[in-house]
Amino acid sequence: MDVEHRLGAFDLTVDLAVGGGLTALFGPSGSGKTTLVNLVAGLIRPDSGSIAFDGETWVDGSGRRFVPPHRRRIGYVFQEARLFPHMTVRGNLRYGARFAPRGEPGETLERVVELLRIGHLLDRRPALLSGGEKQRVALGRALMAKPRLLLMDEPLSALDNDLKAAILPDIERMRDEAGIPILYVSHSIEEVTRLATRVVVMAAGKSVAIGRPDEVLNVVPTAAGAMKSGSFLHAVVTGHSSDEGLTFAESRAGPLFLRATDIPVGAHIRAFVPTSEVVLATSLPDGISTLNRLKGRVEEIGDAGSVIMVSIDCNGDRVLAEITRRSAANLGLVQGMPINLLFKTVSIGAEGIYRTT
């Protein structure tokens, strides 16, 4: 994409190229994420510029070529499922198949049903489905059209945390098994952390950073006005305890205790730790419930107005902590000093863990 477009007083100027996997468009409301995917979908014609996909030009710089939406073979999943209420789940899925080119490779009904775990829903109508079930069916209908590209515009924003946790594994399977590139709009840093193979950070109609989540999201608070900042720890899963509801992992800075996941032992993960959840200590306290206790060294101390931002080097992983000025003075923080980092197991949600291998 290399396009410029104006909507009222808002200007979008984007020049970027992305590949396969799941690319998240991340940033605050009004940053241009939905406008960008609508340009890709062909729902908006850019004022100027070009868009190409897989060697095919959809919009050229001269303005003479514009491939209409129905010829781009794109699946689009919106915030609301938008299912046909008079059709069963099976009927909604088969409706998607009507748009699939004959003879093209792609997902079968049986495969989509298995991938999204909706076999028990096939004879129900949408009125009898939960929000998460509706979104699964909407995903399945998009896959049945055998799209070359999937666009997903905040598909989980209307769901509560439990429903999000239930559907995130389905999107992961689509990312890993369907082989279709995905553009995924979100302003949830946890969703992006778990799902994205690549992130495009949007701010004021421009892409200000692009790369892996652990490469670019540490700079999001200043780059895009994000509502939540945090850091990434890389680790290897070492075990599970169903009785305690825990998953164990080993990071570069020490053992990690996570809420129970189904990630297999030996898998490499990255875990998002919110900046506000990190507690610093010069010595490890007794009689405290916090399980995660990592070691690091103060790398940088920054003034962020009413608070102090402390960057800690945890044996190669950079972790940020946000503390008050009084706390910084009480700890006697100076660059290079050893420090302990404490945070609760529940600080790392299942939606904030990405399996890298």
ROLODO-549360 format. One record per residue (C-alpha): residue in three letters; y, z, x. Coordinates in pm, 1 decimal. Example, Ala and Ser with C-alpha at 12.3 -4.5 7.8 and 13.67 -1.06 7.14 Angstrom:
BEGIN
{residu = ALA | v = -450.0 | w = 780.0 | u = 1230.0}
{residu = SER | v = -106.0 | w = 714.0 | u = 1367.0}
***
This chain:
BEGIN
{residu = MET | v = 0.0 | w = 0.0 | u = 0.0}
{residu = ASP | v = 348.9 | w = -84.8 | u = 113.6}
{residu = VAL | v = 563.5 | w = -51.6 | u = -197.2}
{residu = GLU | v = 897.5 | w = 62.5 | u = -331.5}
{residu = HIS | v = 956.5 | w = 154.5 | u = -693.7}
{residu = ARG | v = 1230.6 | w = 329.3 | u = -891.3}
{residu = LEU | v = 1177.4 | w = 527.1 | u = -1213.8}
{residu = GLY | v = 1514.5 | w = 644.8 | u = -1343.1}
{residu = ALA | v = 1667.7 | w = 844.5 | u = -1059.8}
{residu = PHE | v = 1333.5 | w = 879.7 | u = -878.2}
{residu = ASP | v = 1249.9 | w = 654.9 | u = -583.6}
{residu = LEU | v = 896.6 | w = 606.2 | u = -450.9}
{residu = THR | v = 858.2 | w = 454.5 | u = -105.6}
{residu = VAL | v = 502.4 | w = 452.2 | u = 29.2}
{residu = ASP | v = 348.0 | w = 272.9 | u = 324.7}
{residu = LEU | v = -8.4 | w = 385.8 | u = 387.8}
{residu = ALA | v = -368.6 | w = 276.0 | u = 428.6}
{residu = VAL | v = -672.7 | w = 485.0 | u = 336.1}
{residu = GLY | v = -1046.9 | w = 428.4 | u = 357.9}
{residu = GLY | v = -1359.6 | w = 545.9 | u = 180.1}
{residu = GLY | v = -1453.5 | w = 894.5 | u = 69.0}
{residu = LEU | v = -1222.2 | w = 1108.1 | u = -143.7}
{residu = THR | v = -851.9 | w = 1081.2 | u = -61.7}
{residu = ALA | v = -644.1 | w = 1353.1 | u = -224.3}
{residu = LEU | v = -281.2 | w = 1289.4 | u = -315.0}
{residu = PHE | v = -138.2 | w = 1638.5 | u = -280.5}
{residu = GLY | v = 204.5 | w = 1780.1 | u = -344.3}
{residu = PRO | v = 423.6 | w = 1955.6 | u = -601.3}
{residu = SER | v = 503.4 | w = 1820.1 | u = -946.1}
{residu = GLY | v = 748.2 | w = 1531.6 | u = -929.0}
{residu = SER | v = 647.1 | w = 1420.7 | u = -579.9}
{residu = GLY | v = 519.2 | w = 1080.4 | u = -696.0}
{residu = LYS | v = 141.5 | w = 1129.9 | u = -703.8}
{residu = THR | v = 77.1 | w = 993.6 | u = -1053.6}
{residu = THR | v = 325.4 | w = 710.3 | u = -1007.5}
{residu = LEU | v = 136.2 | w = 606.2 | u = -696.4}
{residu = VAL | v = -204.9 | w = 594.6 | u = -867.2}
{residu = ASN | v = -55.9 | w = 407.3 | u = -1163.7}
{residu = LEU | v = 73.4 | w = 146.3 | u = -919.6}
{residu = VAL | v = -277.4 | w = 116.7 | u = -775.7}
{residu = ALA | v = -423.0 | w = 90.5 | u = -1127.4}
{residu = GLY | v = -181.8 | w = -186.6 | u = -1219.9}
{residu = LEU | v = -29.0 | w = 18.3 | u = -1502.2}
{residu = ILE | v = 306.4 | w = -10.8 | u = -1322.4}
{residu = ARG | v = 432.2 | w = -318.2 | u = -1140.3}
{residu = PRO | v = 619.4 | w = -219.2 | u = -822.0}
{residu = ASP | v = 976.5 | w = -333.6 | u = -772.2}
{residu = SER | v = 877.5 | w = -469.0 | u = -432.5}
{residu = GLY | v = 595.2 | w = -458.7 | u = -180.8}
{residu = SER | v = 223.6 | w = -526.3 | u = -170.6}
{residu = ILE | v = -107.1 | w = -360.6 | u = -261.9}
{residu = ALA | v = -446.0 | w = -475.7 | u = -134.5}
{residu = PHE | v = -798.2 | w = -342.0 | u = -178.4}
{residu = ASP | v = -1107.9 | w = -437.2 | u = 18.5}
{residu = GLY | v = -953.2 | w = -761.4 | u = 140.2}
{residu = GLU | v = -821.6 | w = -865.0 | u = -203.1}
{residu = THR | v = -447.4 | w = -876.2 | u = -268.3}
{residu = TRP | v = -356.2 | w = -716.1 | u = -600.8}
{residu = VAL | v = 21.2 | w = -739.4 | u = -553.2}
{residu = ASP | v = 190.8 | w = -954.7 | u = -292.5}
{residu = GLY | v = 531.6 | w = -912.9 | u = -136.4}
{residu = SER | v = 672.3 | w = -1224.1 | u = -303.3}
{residu = GLY | v = 614.9 | w = -1088.0 | u = -652.2}
{residu = ARG | v = 424.7 | w = -1398.9 | u = -756.2}
{residu = ARG | v = 77.8 | w = -1241.6 | u = -750.5}
{residu = PHE | v = -9.5 | w = -949.1 | u = -975.9}
{residu = VAL | v = -373.7 | w = -879.6 | u = -1065.4}
{residu = PRO | v = -383.4 | w = -712.7 | u = -1410.9}
{residu = PRO | v = -556.8 | w = -375.0 | u = -1452.5}
{residu = HIS | v = -872.5 | w = -506.6 | u = -1621.4}
{residu = ARG | v = -944.0 | w = -738.5 | u = -1326.7}
{residu = ARG | v = -913.1 | w = -468.6 | u = -1060.5}
{residu = ARG | v = -1239.3 | w = -296.4 | u = -1162.1}
{residu = ILE | v = -1096.7 | w = 53.0 | u = -1140.2}
{residu = GLY | v = -1231.5 | w = 363.2 | u = -1312.7}
{residu = TYR | v = -954.9 | w = 601.0 | u = -1424.9}
{residu = VAL | v = -1022.4 | w = 964.6 | u = -1521.4}
{residu = PHE | v = -724.7 | w = 1145.4 | u = -1675.5}
{residu = GLN | v = -642.0 | w = 1512.9 | u = -1729.2}
{residu = GLU | v = -783.9 | w = 1484.7 | u = -2081.2}
{residu = ALA | v = -1130.0 | w = 1333.5 | u = -2123.4}
{residu = ARG | v = -1013.6 | w = 1081.0 | u = -2390.6}
{residu = LEU | v = -1362.4 | w = 1030.3 | u = -2530.7}
{residu = PHE | v = -1426.1 | w = 840.3 | u = -2853.7}
{residu = PRO | v = -1477.7 | w = 1117.2 | u = -3110.7}
{residu = HIS | v = -1697.8 | w = 907.8 | u = -3342.8}
{residu = MET | v = -1946.4 | w = 826.6 | u = -3062.7}
{residu = THR | v = -2213.5 | w = 1047.2 | u = -2911.2}
{residu = VAL | v = -2216.4 | w = 1113.5 | u = -2539.3}
{residu = ARG | v = -2472.1 | w = 835.8 | u = -2504.2}
{residu = GLY | v = -2242.5 | w = 600.8 | u = -2696.3}
{residu = ASN | v = -1942.1 | w = 687.5 | u = -2478.6}
{residu = LEU | v = -2143.6 | w = 619.7 | u = -2164.4}
{residu = ARG | v = -2271.8 | w = 287.7 | u = -2297.6}
{residu = TYR | v = -1918.1 | w = 190.8 | u = -2389.0}
{residu = GLY | v = -1825.6 | w = 220.8 | u = -2022.2}
{residu = ALA | v = -2117.2 | w = -4.8 | u = -1932.8}
{residu = ARG | v = -1965.0 | w = -284.6 | u = -2145.7}
{residu = PHE | v = -1705.4 | w = -337.2 | u = -1871.8}
{residu = ALA | v = -1955.8 | w = -357.0 | u = -1585.3}
{residu = PRO | v = -1997.9 | w = -707.6 | u = -1436.5}
{residu = ARG | v = -2347.2 | w = -841.3 | u = -1490.9}
{residu = GLY | v = -2569.8 | w = -839.9 | u = -1187.9}
{residu = GLU | v = -2340.1 | w = -608.2 | u = -990.1}
{residu = PRO | v = -2505.7 | w = -310.9 | u = -816.7}
{residu = GLY | v = -2402.6 | w = 25.1 | u = -951.7}
{residu = GLU | v = -2509.9 | w = 335.2 | u = -1135.1}
{residu = THR | v = -2759.4 | w = 316.4 | u = -1422.5}
{residu = LEU | v = -2742.6 | w = 538.3 | u = -1730.7}
{residu = GLU | v = -3033.8 | w = 744.3 | u = -1602.8}
{residu = ARG | v = -2871.9 | w = 790.2 | u = -1262.9}
{residu = VAL | v = -2533.7 | w = 890.2 | u = -1409.2}
{residu = VAL | v = -2700.3 | w = 1138.8 | u = -1642.4}
{residu = GLU | v = -2886.4 | w = 1291.8 | u = -1348.3}
{residu = LEU | v = -2583.9 | w = 1290.4 | u = -1117.9}
{residu = LEU | v = -2359.9 | w = 1471.7 | u = -1367.1}
{residu = ARG | v = -2624.9 | w = 1693.5 | u = -1530.0}
{residu = ILE | v = -2553.6 | w = 1578.2 | u = -1885.4}
{residu = GLY | v = -2900.2 | w = 1486.6 | u = -2011.8}
{residu = HIS | v = -2897.9 | w = 1768.1 | u = -2268.4}
{residu = LEU | v = -2567.0 | w = 1640.6 | u = -2410.3}
{residu = LEU | v = -2657.5 | w = 1279.8 | u = -2488.4}
{residu = ASP | v = -2686.6 | w = 1317.1 | u = -2866.6}
{residu = ARG | v = -2378.6 | w = 1537.8 | u = -2912.5}
{residu = ARG | v = -2035.4 | w = 1423.8 | u = -3021.4}
{residu = PRO | v = -1725.4 | w = 1524.1 | u = -2817.7}
{residu = ALA | v = -1618.2 | w = 1787.1 | u = -3073.9}
{residu = LEU | v = -1925.9 | w = 1990.7 | u = -2976.7}
{residu = LEU | v = -1858.6 | w = 1977.3 | u = -2600.3}
{residu = SER | v = -1676.4 | w = 2224.6 | u = -2379.1}
{residu = GLY | v = -1381.8 | w = 2108.6 | u = -2168.0}
{residu = GLY | v = -1598.2 | w = 2083.8 | u = -1858.2}
{residu = GLU | v = -1868.1 | w = 1890.2 | u = -2043.0}
{residu = LYS | v = -1609.9 | w = 1644.3 | u = -2175.5}
{residu = GLN | v = -1482.1 | w = 1580.4 | u = -1823.7}
{residu = ARG | v = -1837.4 | w = 1523.3 | u = -1697.9}
{residu = VAL | v = -1886.9 | w = 1262.3 | u = -1968.1}
{residu = ALA | v = -1551.5 | w = 1101.2 | u = -1883.5}
{residu = LEU | v = -1662.0 | w = 1079.0 | u = -1520.5}
{residu = GLY | v = -1991.2 | w = 927.8 | u = -1630.2}
{residu = ARG | v = -1821.0 | w = 670.2 | u = -1852.2}
{residu = ALA | v = -1603.4 | w = 564.3 | u = -1557.8}
{residu = LEU | v = -1909.4 | w = 529.0 | u = -1332.7}
{residu = MET | v = -2096.6 | w = 322.8 | u = -1593.3}
{residu = ALA | v = -1832.5 | w = 49.2 | u = -1560.3}
{residu = LYS | v = -1946.8 | w = 3.0 | u = -1196.5}
{residu = PRO | v = -1594.0 | w = 39.5 | u = -1058.2}
{residu = ARG | v = -1492.0 | w = -53.9 | u = -705.4}
{residu = LEU | v = -1246.5 | w = 236.6 | u = -697.2}
{residu = LEU | v = -1208.8 | w = 563.1 | u = -891.2}
{residu = LEU | v = -870.2 | w = 714.5 | u = -976.3}
{residu = MET | v = -866.7 | w = 1078.2 | u = -1088.7}
{residu = ASP | v = -537.5 | w = 1227.6 | u = -1206.2}
{residu = GLU | v = -570.3 | w = 1607.8 | u = -1203.3}
{residu = PRO | v = -901.1 | w = 1595.8 | u = -1393.9}
{residu = LEU | v = -953.2 | w = 1973.6 | u = -1368.9}
{residu = SER | v = -601.5 | w = 2097.9 | u = -1443.6}
{residu = ALA | v = -677.6 | w = 2177.9 | u = -1808.8}
{residu = LEU | v = -994.2 | w = 2376.4 | u = -1727.1}
{residu = ASP | v = -1025.4 | w = 2748.9 | u = -1659.6}
{residu = ASN | v = -1161.1 | w = 2872.4 | u = -1326.6}
{residu = ASP | v = -1522.2 | w = 2905.2 | u = -1445.5}
{residu = LEU | v = -1528.4 | w = 2548.0 | u = -1579.4}
{residu = LYS | v = -1364.7 | w = 2419.4 | u = -1260.5}
{residu = ALA | v = -1630.1 | w = 2592.5 | u = -1051.7}
{residu = ALA | v = -1900.0 | w = 2429.6 | u = -1266.4}
{residu = ILE | v = -1768.4 | w = 2073.5 | u = -1235.5}
{residu = LEU | v = -1659.6 | w = 2073.3 | u = -868.7}
{residu = PRO | v = -2020.9 | w = 2019.6 | u = -747.5}
{residu = ASP | v = -2045.1 | w = 1712.3 | u = -972.9}
{residu = ILE | v = -1736.1 | w = 1557.1 | u = -815.1}
{residu = GLU | v = -1880.8 | w = 1638.1 | u = -472.7}
{residu = ARG | v = -2200.1 | w = 1452.2 | u = -563.9}
{residu = MET | v = -1996.6 | w = 1153.6 | u = -682.1}
{residu = ARG | v = -1807.6 | w = 1157.3 | u = -352.0}
{residu = ASP | v = -2122.4 | w = 1180.8 | u = -140.8}
{residu = GLU | v = -2378.0 | w = 978.9 | u = -339.2}
{residu = ALA | v = -2203.8 | w = 718.3 | u = -554.3}
{residu = GLY | v = -2040.0 | w = 548.3 | u = -254.7}
{residu = ILE | v = -1720.4 | w = 467.6 | u = -447.7}
{residu = PRO | v = -1384.2 | w = 545.4 | u = -284.4}
{residu = ILE | v = -1180.5 | w = 795.7 | u = -484.3}
{residu = LEU | v = -805.4 | w = 861.1 | u = -511.5}
{residu = TYR | v = -770.3 | w = 1216.3 | u = -644.8}
{residu = VAL | v = -438.1 | w = 1360.3 | u = -763.4}
{residu = SER | v = -398.0 | w = 1737.0 | u = -742.4}
{residu = HIS | v = -150.5 | w = 2013.9 | u = -670.9}
{residu = SER | v = -432.8 | w = 2268.5 | u = -625.2}
{residu = ILE | v = -481.3 | w = 2337.8 | u = -257.2}
{residu = GLU | v = -825.3 | w = 2487.4 | u = -325.4}
{residu = GLU | v = -949.4 | w = 2172.1 | u = -499.7}
{residu = VAL | v = -815.7 | w = 1959.0 | u = -217.4}
{residu = THR | v = -975.5 | w = 2186.3 | u = 41.7}
{residu = ARG | v = -1318.6 | w = 2155.0 | u = -115.9}
{residu = LEU | v = -1320.1 | w = 1790.2 | u = -218.5}
{residu = ALA | v = -1101.7 | w = 1586.4 | u = 15.2}
{residu = THR | v = -1222.1 | w = 1392.3 | u = 315.1}
{residu = ARG | v = -859.0 | w = 1289.0 | u = 362.8}
{residu = VAL | v = -524.9 | w = 1415.6 | u = 230.7}
{residu = VAL | v = -199.7 | w = 1231.2 | u = 170.0}
{residu = VAL | v = 77.4 | w = 1489.9 | u = 137.1}
{residu = MET | v = 349.4 | w = 1368.6 | u = -101.8}
{residu = ALA | v = 706.9 | w = 1497.0 | u = -116.8}
{residu = ALA | v = 1008.9 | w = 1347.4 | u = -295.7}
{residu = GLY | v = 847.3 | w = 1006.4 | u = -339.9}
{residu = LYS | v = 722.1 | w = 969.2 | u = 16.3}
{residu = SER | v = 397.7 | w = 1034.0 | u = 203.3}
{residu = VAL | v = 492.4 | w = 1289.7 | u = 467.7}
{residu = ALA | v = 151.9 | w = 1354.4 | u = 625.8}
{residu = ILE | v = -198.1 | w = 1206.8 | u = 620.1}
{residu = GLY | v = -522.5 | w = 1333.9 | u = 772.2}
{residu = ARG | v = -805.9 | w = 1580.6 | u = 717.1}
{residu = PRO | v = -711.9 | w = 1887.7 | u = 511.7}
{residu = ASP | v = -744.0 | w = 2116.3 | u = 813.1}
{residu = GLU | v = -513.7 | w = 1883.8 | u = 1008.2}
{residu = VAL | v = -227.8 | w = 1854.6 | u = 759.3}
{residu = LEU | v = -237.3 | w = 2134.4 | u = 502.7}
{residu = ASN | v = -121.2 | w = 2401.0 | u = 747.1}
{residu = VAL | v = 217.8 | w = 2226.2 | u = 745.7}
{residu = VAL | v = 231.9 | w = 2177.8 | u = 368.7}
{residu = PRO | v = 461.3 | w = 2477.5 | u = 291.7}
{residu = THR | v = 747.6 | w = 2316.9 | u = 484.4}
{residu = ALA | v = 648.8 | w = 1954.5 | u = 425.1}
{residu = ALA | v = 597.4 | w = 1951.8 | u = 50.5}
{residu = GLY | v = 714.3 | w = 2280.1 | u = -98.8}
{residu = ALA | v = 358.8 | w = 2382.2 | u = -181.8}
{residu = MET | v = 308.2 | w = 2684.7 | u = -400.7}
{residu = LYS | v = 42.3 | w = 2834.5 | u = -175.8}
{residu = SER | v = -7.0 | w = 2818.0 | u = 198.7}
{residu = GLY | v = -314.9 | w = 2899.8 | u = 400.4}
{residu = SER | v = -536.9 | w = 2829.1 | u = 696.0}
{residu = PHE | v = -882.4 | w = 2693.6 | u = 766.4}
{residu = LEU | v = -1177.3 | w = 2859.3 | u = 933.4}
{residu = HIS | v = -1469.3 | w = 2648.7 | u = 1055.4}
{residu = ALA | v = -1807.8 | w = 2813.2 | u = 1032.2}
{residu = VAL | v = -2184.4 | w = 2764.4 | u = 998.2}
{residu = VAL | v = -2374.8 | w = 2913.6 | u = 703.4}
{residu = THR | v = -2629.7 | w = 3166.0 | u = 829.3}
{residu = GLY | v = -2777.2 | w = 3317.6 | u = 513.5}
{residu = HIS | v = -2749.1 | w = 3428.4 | u = 151.2}
{residu = SER | v = -2795.5 | w = 3755.0 | u = -38.6}
{residu = SER | v = -2849.8 | w = 3699.8 | u = -410.3}
{residu = ASP | v = -2858.0 | w = 4076.3 | u = -473.0}
{residu = GLU | v = -2513.9 | w = 4122.0 | u = -318.7}
{residu = GLY | v = -2373.9 | w = 3790.0 | u = -440.7}
{residu = LEU | v = -2282.8 | w = 3689.7 | u = -85.3}
{residu = THR | v = -2311.1 | w = 3395.4 | u = 150.8}
{residu = PHE | v = -2295.9 | w = 3468.9 | u = 522.8}
{residu = ALA | v = -2144.5 | w = 3241.3 | u = 785.6}
{residu = GLU | v = -2051.8 | w = 3258.5 | u = 1151.0}
{residu = SER | v = -1703.0 | w = 3145.3 | u = 1250.7}
{residu = ARG | v = -1546.2 | w = 3108.1 | u = 1594.2}
{residu = ALA | v = -1372.7 | w = 3442.8 | u = 1543.8}
{residu = GLY | v = -1666.1 | w = 3639.2 | u = 1402.1}
{residu = PRO | v = -1889.9 | w = 3673.8 | u = 1093.4}
{residu = LEU | v = -1764.8 | w = 3559.1 | u = 752.5}
{residu = PHE | v = -1863.9 | w = 3706.2 | u = 418.3}
{residu = LEU | v = -1818.1 | w = 3461.1 | u = 130.6}
{residu = ARG | v = -1885.4 | w = 3468.8 | u = -240.4}
{residu = ALA | v = -2232.6 | w = 3331.5 | u = -313.2}
{residu = THR | v = -2265.3 | w = 2953.1 | u = -278.9}
{residu = ASP | v = -2555.4 | w = 2707.4 | u = -288.7}
{residu = ILE | v = -2465.5 | w = 2563.0 | u = 51.2}
{residu = PRO | v = -2783.4 | w = 2554.3 | u = 265.1}
{residu = VAL | v = -2829.9 | w = 2757.0 | u = 580.0}
{residu = GLY | v = -2721.3 | w = 2561.7 | u = 887.3}
{residu = ALA | v = -2450.1 | w = 2363.2 | u = 705.0}
{residu = HIS | v = -2108.0 | w = 2341.0 | u = 866.7}
{residu = ILE | v = -1818.5 | w = 2437.8 | u = 640.8}
{residu = ARG | v = -1443.0 | w = 2483.5 | u = 643.5}
{residu = ALA | v = -1302.7 | w = 2768.9 | u = 436.2}
{residu = PHE | v = -946.2 | w = 2800.8 | u = 309.3}
{residu = VAL | v = -791.0 | w = 3145.9 | u = 358.2}
{residu = PRO | v = -462.0 | w = 3202.6 | u = 168.9}
{residu = THR | v = -186.3 | w = 3323.3 | u = 399.5}
{residu = SER | v = -87.4 | w = 3604.3 | u = 164.0}
{residu = GLU | v = -440.4 | w = 3751.2 | u = 170.7}
{residu = VAL | v = -453.2 | w = 3815.1 | u = 547.5}
{residu = VAL | v = -393.6 | w = 4173.4 | u = 665.2}
{residu = LEU | v = -321.0 | w = 4240.4 | u = 1034.1}
{residu = ALA | v = -434.0 | w = 4552.6 | u = 1222.3}
{residu = THR | v = -413.3 | w = 4661.5 | u = 1584.7}
{residu = SER | v = -736.7 | w = 4857.4 | u = 1534.5}
{residu = LEU | v = -1014.3 | w = 4837.1 | u = 1277.2}
{residu = PRO | v = -979.6 | w = 5098.9 | u = 1001.0}
{residu = ASP | v = -1267.2 | w = 5303.9 | u = 862.1}
{residu = GLY | v = -1344.4 | w = 5360.0 | u = 495.9}
{residu = ILE | v = -1215.1 | w = 5026.4 | u = 367.6}
{residu = SER | v = -1389.5 | w = 4774.9 | u = 141.5}
{residu = THR | v = -1271.9 | w = 4464.2 | u = 327.2}
{residu = LEU | v = -1575.7 | w = 4287.0 | u = 476.5}
{residu = ASN | v = -1407.2 | w = 4008.6 | u = 670.4}
{residu = ARG | v = -1277.9 | w = 4142.2 | u = 1002.1}
{residu = LEU | v = -1201.7 | w = 3876.8 | u = 1258.7}
{residu = LYS | v = -1047.3 | w = 3893.9 | u = 1601.8}
{residu = GLY | v = -766.2 | w = 3681.3 | u = 1737.3}
{residu = ARG | v = -456.9 | w = 3670.3 | u = 1953.9}
{residu = VAL | v = -96.0 | w = 3640.3 | u = 1839.1}
{residu = GLU | v = 14.4 | w = 3286.5 | u = 1912.6}
{residu = GLU | v = 355.7 | w = 3265.8 | u = 1747.0}
{residu = ILE | v = 590.8 | w = 3490.3 | u = 1547.2}
{residu = GLY | v = 827.9 | w = 3306.1 | u = 1315.8}
{residu = ASP | v = 1119.3 | w = 3418.1 | u = 1100.7}
{residu = ALA | v = 1076.4 | w = 3288.8 | u = 742.8}
{residu = GLY | v = 1374.1 | w = 3456.7 | u = 579.4}
{residu = SER | v = 1263.8 | w = 3776.8 | u = 410.8}
{residu = VAL | v = 919.5 | w = 3772.0 | u = 576.6}
{residu = ILE | v = 759.4 | w = 3711.0 | u = 914.0}
{residu = MET | v = 499.0 | w = 3436.8 | u = 958.5}
{residu = VAL | v = 246.3 | w = 3517.4 | u = 1229.1}
{residu = SER | v = 20.7 | w = 3250.1 | u = 1376.3}
{residu = ILE | v = -303.5 | w = 3383.6 | u = 1525.7}
{residu = ASP | v = -538.6 | w = 3194.6 | u = 1753.0}
{residu = CYS | v = -891.5 | w = 3278.6 | u = 1639.3}
{residu = ASN | v = -1085.9 | w = 3120.7 | u = 1923.6}
{residu = GLY | v = -960.3 | w = 2773.8 | u = 1837.0}
{residu = ASP | v = -889.5 | w = 2816.5 | u = 1465.4}
{residu = ARG | v = -524.9 | w = 2882.1 | u = 1380.4}
{residu = VAL | v = -476.4 | w = 3139.6 | u = 1103.0}
{residu = LEU | v = -142.9 | w = 3225.8 | u = 941.8}
{residu = ALA | v = -47.1 | w = 3568.9 | u = 809.4}
{residu = GLU | v = 262.4 | w = 3658.2 | u = 608.2}
{residu = ILE | v = 393.3 | w = 4011.8 | u = 661.1}
{residu = THR | v = 716.1 | w = 4205.3 | u = 611.9}
{residu = ARG | v = 965.4 | w = 4271.7 | u = 888.8}
{residu = ARG | v = 881.1 | w = 4641.9 | u = 876.4}
{residu = SER | v = 509.9 | w = 4569.3 | u = 919.4}
{residu = ALA | v = 582.3 | w = 4346.7 | u = 1217.8}
{residu = ALA | v = 791.5 | w = 4621.9 | u = 1375.7}
{residu = ASN | v = 531.7 | w = 4891.9 | u = 1303.6}
{residu = LEU | v = 257.9 | w = 4680.1 | u = 1464.4}
{residu = GLY | v = 477.3 | w = 4603.8 | u = 1767.1}
{residu = LEU | v = 380.4 | w = 4237.7 | u = 1748.5}
{residu = VAL | v = 440.8 | w = 4033.9 | u = 2060.5}
{residu = GLN | v = 310.5 | w = 3694.2 | u = 2162.4}
{residu = GLY | v = -29.7 | w = 3709.7 | u = 2332.5}
{residu = MET | v = -139.8 | w = 4051.5 | u = 2203.9}
{residu = PRO | v = -490.3 | w = 4090.5 | u = 2052.5}
{residu = ILE | v = -499.3 | w = 4148.3 | u = 1678.2}
{residu = ASN | v = -754.7 | w = 4201.0 | u = 1400.9}
{residu = LEU | v = -745.7 | w = 3998.1 | u = 1078.8}
{residu = LEU | v = -880.6 | w = 4145.2 | u = 756.6}
{residu = PHE | v = -928.1 | w = 3976.2 | u = 419.6}
{residu = LYS | v = -1150.7 | w = 4034.8 | u = 119.5}
{residu = THR | v = -1458.4 | w = 3828.5 | u = 41.0}
{residu = VAL | v = -1306.5 | w = 3737.8 | u = -294.8}
{residu = SER | v = -1002.9 | w = 3592.3 | u = -113.4}
{residu = ILE | v = -1208.5 | w = 3279.6 | u = -43.5}
{residu = GLY | v = -1307.2 | w = 3114.4 | u = -368.9}
{residu = ALA | v = -1599.8 | w = 2875.0 | u = -401.0}
{residu = GLU | v = -1343.4 | w = 2600.9 | u = -472.8}
{residu = GLY | v = -1195.3 | w = 2658.7 | u = -124.9}
{residu = ILE | v = -1509.0 | w = 2578.0 | u = 77.1}
{residu = TYR | v = -1585.3 | w = 2225.5 | u = 198.2}
{residu = ARG | v = -1921.3 | w = 2133.4 | u = 344.4}
{residu = THR | v = -1849.0 | w = 1915.3 | u = 648.2}
{residu = THR | v = -2215.5 | w = 1841.4 | u = 731.4}
***
